Amino acid sequence: MSNQRKSQRWLGLLHCAAGLALISTGTAFAAEPVANTEQIHAAITRSLTLLERGAKTSRAARSECFTCHNQGLPIMALTTARRKGFLIDEAELKAELQFTADFLAKNREGYQQGRGQAGKTFMAGYALWALQYGDWKPDETTAAVAEFFLQFQSDQSHWSAHTNRPPSEASDFTANFLGLVSLQSFSTPDQQERVTTRTAQVREWLRITKPVDTEDRVFRLWGLRLAAADEAEIQAAATELRASQHADGGWSQTEMLESDAYATGTALVALHRAGNLPTDADSYRRGVDWLLQAQRDDGSWHVVSRSEPFQDYYESGYPHGDDQFISITAGGWATLALLAMMPDVNVP
């Protein structure tokens, strides 16, 4: 990365920190009426076009590697959009799902032996979660990945993050949610006894471990729900996440940053799906209003990256240059949050 690009990124982060003063007084965004269905529908449509392009272009440029940002979240958003009646490129979605399954199949032996692949719990977990969204049928490969989760770090009380690429690949809570969702979606009958034991271990770890930022709070809530914790504990986690919403309606990744689409999208989806927060709740509607105001005219959301790059730069088809990968991830989450406002429809 050039020195100029590094300077631009850090200036962006400093700008985010400076924005806290505005957020605390609620003046970062002017008060706006609650968005109507037509506005939400239009915002989703603009976003889906970019998500489809970002997934397709990245798959062509990185033909050997599934990515959580350019395959995982777009697949989740596109499959949800299809259920809501939005027109998507069915052939492209099918290609993305097959690409994801083929990537996992190439590493099947490593999964069966508990080694996994580069990216470990994050890459394997987001890949299986994306396949779950796409109604992928369990097969030998998904069983092998489930076996990886049962063997990997089995001497510990929980799965630990092995990378430090915030926000999406740095939290132990994210790693444990991905482990749980993978086992619940694709474990085999022969694995169930070990799944039950591992789930109980992780549930206890989630109960006693305190989150420190929004990513932690989001995926602790998800994890407690999947691990079948007491409802009172789940709702306490949801309340804690709701309490960190800013006066402008959004959420920030950390206390030192201003609201962004990644933190806001992940918080809204978790609160709705895992915390049972209705989409007509005031806090949800204010979060949606923030997302609509933050969306760019081209349909994207821009989030400044906090991770040091470790791969060669390439254009994935989503805007924002060095920040494109966290931005498309944020775009996926923001779109999922908006889609929750739309009714399901009967689709073939």
ROROLUM-457137 format. One record per residue (C-alpha): residue number from 1; residue in one letter; x, y, z. Coordinates in nm, 4 decimals, padded with zeros to 6 digits. Example, Ala and Ser with C-alpha at 12.3 -4.5 7.8 and 13.67 -1.06 7.14 Angstrom:
BEGIN
SITE   seq   type          X          Y          Z
SITE     1      A    01.2300   -00.4500    00.7800
SITE     2      S    01.3670   -00.1060    00.7140
***
This chain:
BEGIN
SITE   seq   type          X          Y          Z
SITE     1      M    00.0000    00.0000    00.0000
SITE     2      S    00.1369    00.3460   -00.0909
SITE     3      N    00.2203    00.6011    00.1800
SITE     4      Q   -00.0470    00.8236    00.0306
SITE     5      R   -00.3109    00.5513    00.0709
SITE     6      K   -00.1989    00.4836    00.4283
SITE     7      S   -00.2260    00.8541    00.5085
SITE     8      Q   -00.5722    00.8696    00.3582
SITE     9      R   -00.6852    00.5712    00.5632
SITE    10      W   -00.5568    00.7060    00.8924
SITE    11      L   -00.7030    01.0476    00.8190
SITE    12      G   -01.0330    00.8694    00.7687
SITE    13      L   -01.0026    00.6955    01.1049
SITE    14      L   -00.9137    01.0211    01.2772
SITE    15      H   -01.2170    01.1809    01.1157
SITE    16      C   -01.4297    00.8948    01.2545
SITE    17      A   -01.2973    00.9559    01.6040
SITE    18      A   -01.3582    01.3277    01.5748
SITE    19      G   -01.7182    01.2540    01.4793
SITE    20      L   -01.7919    01.1205    01.8281
SITE    21      A   -01.8607    01.4679    01.9545
SITE    22      L   -02.1324    01.5063    01.6950
SITE    23      I   -02.2757    01.1625    01.7645
SITE    24      S   -02.3010    01.2199    02.1374
SITE    25      T   -02.5201    01.5239    02.0762
SITE    26      G   -02.7230    01.3553    01.8058
SITE    27      T   -02.6238    01.6114    01.5385
SITE    28      A   -02.4218    01.3864    01.3063
SITE    29      F   -02.7398    01.3297    01.1020
SITE    30      A   -03.0339    01.5626    01.0906
SITE    31      A   -03.3607    01.4241    01.2148
SITE    32      E   -03.5566    01.2737    00.9275
SITE    33      P   -03.9002    01.1136    00.8989
SITE    34      V   -03.9032    00.7359    00.9142
SITE    35      A   -03.8354    00.6003    00.5659
SITE    36      N   -04.1231    00.4519    00.3712
SITE    37      T   -04.1336    00.1153    00.1979
SITE    38      E   -04.0595    00.2643   -00.1432
SITE    39      Q   -03.7404    00.4283   -00.0178
SITE    40      I   -03.6240    00.1066    00.1455
SITE    41      H   -03.7047   -00.0959   -00.1677
SITE    42      A   -03.5072    00.1462   -00.3859
SITE    43      A   -03.2077    00.1378   -00.1503
SITE    44      I   -03.2048   -00.2428   -00.1529
SITE    45      T   -03.2270   -00.2559   -00.5327
SITE    46      R   -02.9301   -00.0218   -00.5740
SITE    47      S   -02.7264   -00.2244   -00.3272
SITE    48      L   -02.8047   -00.5626   -00.4831
SITE    49      T   -02.6648   -00.4504   -00.8179
SITE    50      L   -02.3294   -00.3725   -00.6580
SITE    51      L   -02.3262   -00.6892   -00.4458
SITE    52      E   -02.3853   -00.9049   -00.7525
SITE    53      R   -02.1098   -00.7259   -00.9419
SITE    54      G   -01.8689   -00.7461   -00.6494
SITE    55      A   -01.9217   -01.1196   -00.6092
SITE    56      K   -01.8880   -01.1959   -00.9810
SITE    57      T   -01.5817   -00.9780   -01.0387
SITE    58      S   -01.4029   -01.1076   -00.7310
SITE    59      R   -01.4717   -01.4678   -00.8277
SITE    60      A   -01.3127   -01.4064   -01.1659
SITE    61      A   -01.0123   -01.2235   -01.0185
SITE    62      R   -00.9566   -01.4681   -00.7309
SITE    63      S   -01.0673   -01.7900   -00.8986
SITE    64      E   -00.9006   -02.0141   -00.6397
SITE    65      C   -01.0276   -01.8506   -00.3226
SITE    66      F   -01.3642   -01.8005   -00.1534
SITE    67      T   -01.3784   -01.4691    00.0321
SITE    68      C   -01.6050   -01.3908    00.3243
SITE    69      H   -01.6517   -01.0341    00.2015
SITE    70      N   -01.7141   -01.0833   -00.1709
SITE    71      Q   -01.8871   -01.4227   -00.1618
SITE    72      G   -02.0178   -01.4801    00.1912
SITE    73      L   -02.2171   -01.1630    00.2595
SITE    74      P   -02.3371   -01.1103   -00.0995
SITE    75      I   -02.4714   -01.4680   -00.1076
SITE    76      M   -02.6538   -01.4094    00.2196
SITE    77      A   -02.8045   -01.0829    00.0945
SITE    78      L   -02.8986   -01.2175   -00.2499
SITE    79      T   -03.0689   -01.5317   -00.1201
SITE    80      T   -03.2645   -01.3227    00.1304
SITE    81      A   -03.3602   -01.0735   -00.1395
SITE    82      R   -03.4905   -01.3553   -00.3594
SITE    83      R   -03.7171   -01.4680   -00.0744
SITE    84      K   -03.8451   -01.1121   -00.0490
SITE    85      G   -03.9380   -01.1019   -00.4171
SITE    86      F   -03.6449   -00.9029   -00.5563
SITE    87      L   -03.5182   -01.0017   -00.8999
SITE    88      I   -03.1654   -01.1370   -00.8879
SITE    89      D   -02.9367   -01.3120   -01.1342
SITE    90      E   -03.0239   -01.6735   -01.0537
SITE    91      A   -02.7427   -01.8158   -01.2674
SITE    92      E   -02.4891   -01.5952   -01.0937
SITE    93      L   -02.6136   -01.6921   -00.7484
SITE    94      K   -02.5959   -02.0595   -00.8421
SITE    95      A   -02.2388   -02.0055   -00.9643
SITE    96      E   -02.1418   -01.8355   -00.6363
SITE    97      L   -02.2817   -02.1204   -00.4290
SITE    98      Q   -02.1072   -02.3817   -00.6434
SITE    99      F   -01.7822   -02.1846   -00.6254
SITE   100      T   -01.8082   -02.1802   -00.2455
SITE   101      A   -01.8787   -02.5528   -00.2257
SITE   102      D   -01.5940   -02.6318   -00.4679
SITE   103      F   -01.3503   -02.4253   -00.2624
SITE   104      L   -01.4371   -02.6221    00.0500
SITE   105      A   -01.4173   -02.9529   -00.1393
SITE   106      K   -01.0579   -02.8808   -00.2430
SITE   107      N   -00.9646   -02.8752    00.1261
SITE   108      R   -01.1801   -03.1704    00.2321
SITE   109      E   -00.8921   -03.3841    00.3614
SITE   110      G   -00.7599   -03.1005    00.5732
SITE   111      Y   -01.1032   -03.0465    00.7229
SITE   112      Q   -01.1466   -03.4146    00.8026
SITE   113      Q   -00.8154   -03.4095    00.9888
SITE   114      G   -00.8979   -03.0928    01.1847
SITE   115      R   -00.6453   -02.8722    01.0050
SITE   116      G   -00.8803   -02.6637    00.7950
SITE   117      Q   -00.7379   -02.4033    00.5592
SITE   118      A   -00.6045   -02.0507    00.5689
SITE   119      G   -00.8671   -01.8440    00.7451
SITE   120      K   -00.9558   -02.1334    00.9784
SITE   121      T   -01.2865   -02.0765    01.1617
SITE   122      F   -01.3677   -01.7495    00.9866
SITE   123      M   -01.3336   -01.8681    00.6280
SITE   124      A   -01.4837   -02.2135    00.6900
SITE   125      G   -01.7647   -02.0695    00.9018
SITE   126      Y   -01.8675   -01.7925    00.6649
SITE   127      A   -01.8559   -02.0378    00.3729
SITE   128      L   -02.0891   -02.2828    00.5472
SITE   129      W   -02.3159   -02.0012    00.6655
SITE   130      A   -02.3435   -01.8780    00.3072
SITE   131      L   -02.4264   -02.2304    00.1882
SITE   132      Q   -02.6925   -02.2558    00.4579
SITE   133      Y   -02.8515   -01.9343    00.3290
SITE   134      G   -02.8472   -02.0875   -00.0191
SITE   135      D   -03.0256   -02.4061    00.1007
SITE   136      W   -02.7238   -02.6183    00.0098
SITE   137      K   -02.7846   -02.9870    00.0771
SITE   138      P   -02.5462   -03.1558    00.3274
SITE   139      D   -02.2801   -03.3652    00.1577
SITE   140      E   -01.9392   -03.5200    00.2249
SITE   141      T   -01.7693   -03.1815    00.2092
SITE   142      T   -02.0002   -03.0079    00.4559
SITE   143      A   -01.9648   -03.3058    00.6902
SITE   144      A   -01.5865   -03.2716    00.6663
SITE   145      V   -01.6031   -02.9019    00.7554
SITE   146      A   -01.8243   -02.9853    01.0531
SITE   147      E   -01.5600   -03.2370    01.1581
SITE   148      F   -01.2995   -02.9613    01.1403
SITE   149      F   -01.4998   -02.7526    01.3863
SITE   150      L   -01.5272   -03.0493    01.6226
SITE   151      Q   -01.1537   -03.1205    01.6172
SITE   152      F   -01.0062   -02.7717    01.5894
SITE   153      Q   -00.9115   -02.6291    01.9317
SITE   154      S   -01.1107   -02.9077    02.0980
SITE   155      D   -00.8727   -02.8895    02.3939
SITE   156      Q   -01.0059   -02.5398    02.4687
SITE   157      S   -01.3385   -02.4306    02.6131
SITE   158      H   -01.4159   -02.2324    02.2971
SITE   159      W   -01.2804   -02.1441    01.9542
SITE   160      S   -01.0286   -01.8603    01.9518
SITE   161      A   -00.9670   -01.6075    01.6778
SITE   162      H   -00.6375   -01.6779    01.5043
SITE   163      T   -00.6198   -01.3541    01.3041
SITE   164      N   -00.6435   -00.9869    01.3933
SITE   165      R   -00.8280   -00.8293    01.1024
SITE   166      P   -01.0965   -00.6173    01.2692
SITE   167      P   -01.3845   -00.6003    01.2712
SITE   168      S   -01.4963   -00.9220    01.1009
SITE   169      E   -01.1969   -01.1514    01.1614
SITE   170      A   -01.0691   -01.0625    01.5047
SITE   171      S   -01.3300   -01.1548    01.7665
SITE   172      D   -01.3508   -01.4816    01.9576
SITE   173      F   -01.7260   -01.4252    01.9727
SITE   174      T   -01.7488   -01.4252    01.5934
SITE   175      A   -01.5410   -01.7439    01.5745
SITE   176      N   -01.7714   -01.9179    01.8220
SITE   177      F   -02.0905   -01.8119    01.6492
SITE   178      L   -01.9533   -01.9399    01.3178
SITE   179      G   -01.8589   -02.2670    01.4807
SITE   180      L   -02.2060   -02.3101    01.6274
SITE   181      V   -02.3942   -02.2199    01.3100
SITE   182      S   -02.1726   -02.4554    01.1086
SITE   183      L   -02.2340   -02.7494    01.3409
SITE   184      Q   -02.6061   -02.6855    01.3691
SITE   185      S   -02.6458   -02.6570    00.9929
SITE   186      F   -02.4222   -02.9344    00.8608
SITE   187      S   -02.3180   -03.1834    01.1303
SITE   188      T   -02.4094   -03.5482    01.0713
SITE   189      P   -02.6059   -03.7792    01.3022
SITE   190      D   -02.2816   -03.9560    01.3960
SITE   191      Q   -02.1364   -03.6246    01.5156
SITE   192      Q   -02.4291   -03.5221    01.7360
SITE   193      E   -02.2903   -03.6373    02.0698
SITE   194      R   -01.9771   -03.4304    02.0199
SITE   195      V   -02.1830   -03.1388    01.8900
SITE   196      T   -02.3880   -03.1400    02.2106
SITE   197      T   -02.0748   -03.1441    02.4249
SITE   198      R   -01.9080   -02.8651    02.2275
SITE   199      T   -02.2207   -02.6516    02.2314
SITE   200      A   -02.2435   -02.6779    02.6104
SITE   201      Q   -01.8780   -02.5733    02.6445
SITE   202      V   -01.9239   -02.2738    02.4183
SITE   203      R   -02.2507   -02.1746    02.5864
SITE   204      E   -02.0755   -02.1543    02.9238
SITE   205      W   -01.7912   -01.9513    02.7750
SITE   206      L   -02.0395   -01.7097    02.6157
SITE   207      R   -02.2270   -01.6726    02.9440
SITE   208      I   -01.9253   -01.5690    03.1503
SITE   209      T   -01.7164   -01.3745    02.8972
SITE   210      K   -01.7666   -00.9998    02.8669
SITE   211      P   -01.7739   -00.8325    02.5239
SITE   212      V   -01.5635   -00.5224    02.4634
SITE   213      D   -01.6903   -00.3818    02.1312
SITE   214      T   -01.9830   -00.4017    01.8930
SITE   215      E   -01.8530   -00.7077    01.7060
SITE   216      D   -01.8264   -00.8914    02.0380
SITE   217      R   -02.1733   -00.7838    02.1478
SITE   218      V   -02.3326   -00.8756    01.8131
SITE   219      F   -02.1915   -01.2253    01.7930
SITE   220      R   -02.2247   -01.2969    02.1637
SITE   221      L   -02.5982   -01.2364    02.1189
SITE   222      W   -02.6077   -01.4623    01.8111
SITE   223      G   -02.4064   -01.7272    01.9944
SITE   224      L   -02.6239   -01.7294    02.3039
SITE   225      R   -02.9297   -01.7787    02.0856
SITE   226      L   -02.7758   -02.0673    01.8913
SITE   227      A   -02.6411   -02.2291    02.2074
SITE   228      A   -02.9917   -02.2228    02.3601
SITE   229      A   -02.8954   -02.0101    02.6591
SITE   230      D   -03.1633   -01.8940    02.9011
SITE   231      E   -03.3939   -01.6386    02.7399
SITE   232      A   -03.3170   -01.3912    03.0186
SITE   233      E   -02.9454   -01.4067    02.9304
SITE   234      I   -03.0205   -01.3641    02.5617
SITE   235      Q   -03.2369   -01.0593    02.6258
SITE   236      A   -02.9756   -00.9113    02.8600
SITE   237      A   -02.7223   -00.9403    02.5754
SITE   238      A   -02.9712   -00.7792    02.3370
SITE   239      T   -03.0310   -00.4943    02.5817
SITE   240      E   -02.6573   -00.4359    02.6103
SITE   241      L   -02.6250   -00.4172    02.2324
SITE   242      R   -02.9220   -00.1820    02.1998
SITE   243      A   -02.7752    00.0426    02.4682
SITE   244      S   -02.4693    00.1075    02.2523
SITE   245      Q   -02.6776    00.2650    01.9736
SITE   246      H   -02.5749    00.6251    01.9140
SITE   247      A   -02.8048    00.9239    01.9194
SITE   248      D   -02.7793    00.9435    01.5389
SITE   249      G   -02.9386    00.5974    01.5126
SITE   250      G   -02.6273    00.4049    01.4115
SITE   251      W   -02.3711    00.1886    01.5848
SITE   252      S   -01.9921    00.2208    01.5788
SITE   253      Q   -01.7344   -00.0576    01.5752
SITE   254      T   -01.5629    00.0786    01.8873
SITE   255      E   -01.6199    00.3623    02.1303
SITE   256      M   -01.3480    00.5618    01.9539
SITE   257      L   -01.5201    00.5614    01.6147
SITE   258      E   -01.8378    00.7060    01.4715
SITE   259      S   -02.1349    00.5135    01.3392
SITE   260      D   -02.0767    00.3072    01.0259
SITE   261      A   -02.2721    00.0683    00.8057
SITE   262      Y   -02.0865   -00.2452    00.9171
SITE   263      A   -02.1551   -00.1984    01.2872
SITE   264      T   -02.5083   -00.0720    01.2259
SITE   265      G   -02.5981   -00.3528    00.9861
SITE   266      T   -02.4613   -00.6298    01.2049
SITE   267      A   -02.6293   -00.4857    01.5151
SITE   268      L   -02.9712   -00.4555    01.3512
SITE   269      V   -02.9654   -00.8047    01.2001
SITE   270      A   -02.8529   -00.9639    01.5269
SITE   271      L   -03.1096   -00.7745    01.7329
SITE   272      H   -03.3882   -00.8793    01.4981
SITE   273      R   -03.2852   -01.2393    01.4293
SITE   274      A   -03.1292   -01.3359    01.7640
SITE   275      G   -03.2793   -01.0798    02.0005
SITE   276      N   -03.6358   -01.0905    01.8599
SITE   277      L   -03.6440   -00.7119    01.8180
SITE   278      P   -03.9389   -00.6194    01.5917
SITE   279      T   -03.8512   -00.4168    01.2845
SITE   280      D   -04.1102   -00.1580    01.3829
SITE   281      A   -03.9315   -00.0929    01.7140
SITE   282      D   -03.8053    00.2629    01.7452
SITE   283      S   -03.4409    00.1588    01.7748
SITE   284      Y   -03.4650   -00.0560    01.4595
SITE   285      R   -03.6357    00.2154    01.2572
SITE   286      R   -03.3773    00.4715    01.3654
SITE   287      G   -03.1018    00.2342    01.2576
SITE   288      V   -03.2682    00.1894    00.9179
SITE   289      D   -03.2978    00.5659    00.8776
SITE   290      W   -02.9264    00.5971    00.9516
SITE   291      L   -02.8411    00.3362    00.6880
SITE   292      L   -03.0525    00.5094    00.4248
SITE   293      Q   -02.8884    00.8436    00.4933
SITE   294      A   -02.5422    00.6887    00.4855
SITE   295      Q   -02.5906    00.5034    00.1560
SITE   296      R   -02.4080    00.6579   -00.1386
SITE   297      D   -02.5862    00.7500   -00.4606
SITE   298      D   -02.4249    00.4509   -00.6339
SITE   299      G   -02.5861    00.2121   -00.3833
SITE   300      S   -02.2754    00.1465   -00.1752
SITE   301      W   -02.1753    00.2181    00.1822
SITE   302      H   -01.8218    00.3351    00.2563
SITE   303      V   -01.6499    00.2023    00.5676
SITE   304      V   -01.2850    00.2798    00.6413
SITE   305      S   -01.0712   -00.0315    00.6795
SITE   306      R   -00.8981   -00.0988    01.0105
SITE   307      S   -00.7044   -00.4048    00.8879
SITE   308      E   -00.3532   -00.4048    00.7497
SITE   309      P   -00.3549   -00.5529    00.3968
SITE   310      F   -00.1703   -00.8819    00.3498
SITE   311      Q   -00.2671   -00.9728   -00.0073
SITE   312      D   -00.1945   -00.8095   -00.3405
SITE   313      Y   -00.4389   -00.5312   -00.4194
SITE   314      Y   -00.7060   -00.6009   -00.6791
SITE   315      E   -01.0333   -00.4382   -00.7853
SITE   316      S   -01.3273   -00.6531   -00.6803
SITE   317      G   -01.6031   -00.4596   -00.8529
SITE   318      Y   -01.7215   -00.2790   -00.5380
SITE   319      P   -01.6313    00.0895   -00.4875
SITE   320      H   -01.3964    00.2554   -00.2381
SITE   321      G   -01.0495    00.1340   -00.3354
SITE   322      D   -00.8467    00.0182   -00.0359
SITE   323      D   -01.1662    00.0113    00.1701
SITE   324      Q   -01.3668   -00.1999   -00.0785
SITE   325      F   -01.3585   -00.5291    00.1137
SITE   326      I   -01.4916   -00.4036    00.4448
SITE   327      S   -01.7301   -00.1796    00.2485
SITE   328      I   -01.8865   -00.4684    00.0533
SITE   329      T   -01.9130   -00.6634    00.3787
SITE   330      A   -02.0909   -00.3653    00.5316
SITE   331      G   -02.3079   -00.3412    00.2219
SITE   332      G   -02.4159   -00.7017    00.2687
SITE   333      W   -02.5066   -00.6510    00.6323
SITE   334      A   -02.6821   -00.3198    00.5649
SITE   335      T   -02.8863   -00.4819    00.2886
SITE   336      L   -02.9855   -00.7689    00.5179
SITE   337      A   -03.1001   -00.5149    00.7774
SITE   338      L   -03.3124   -00.3318    00.5185
SITE   339      L   -03.4506   -00.6563    00.3775
SITE   340      A   -03.5908   -00.7434    00.7198
SITE   341      M   -03.8319   -00.4529    00.6704
SITE   342      M   -03.9790   -00.6155    00.3593
SITE   343      P   -04.2444   -00.8895    00.3631
SITE   344      D   -04.1691   -01.2428    00.2431
SITE   345      V   -04.3372   -01.3388   -00.0822
SITE   346      N   -04.4186   -01.6708   -00.2464
SITE   347      V   -04.1344   -01.7575   -00.4810
SITE   348      P   -04.0742   -02.0764   -00.6809
***
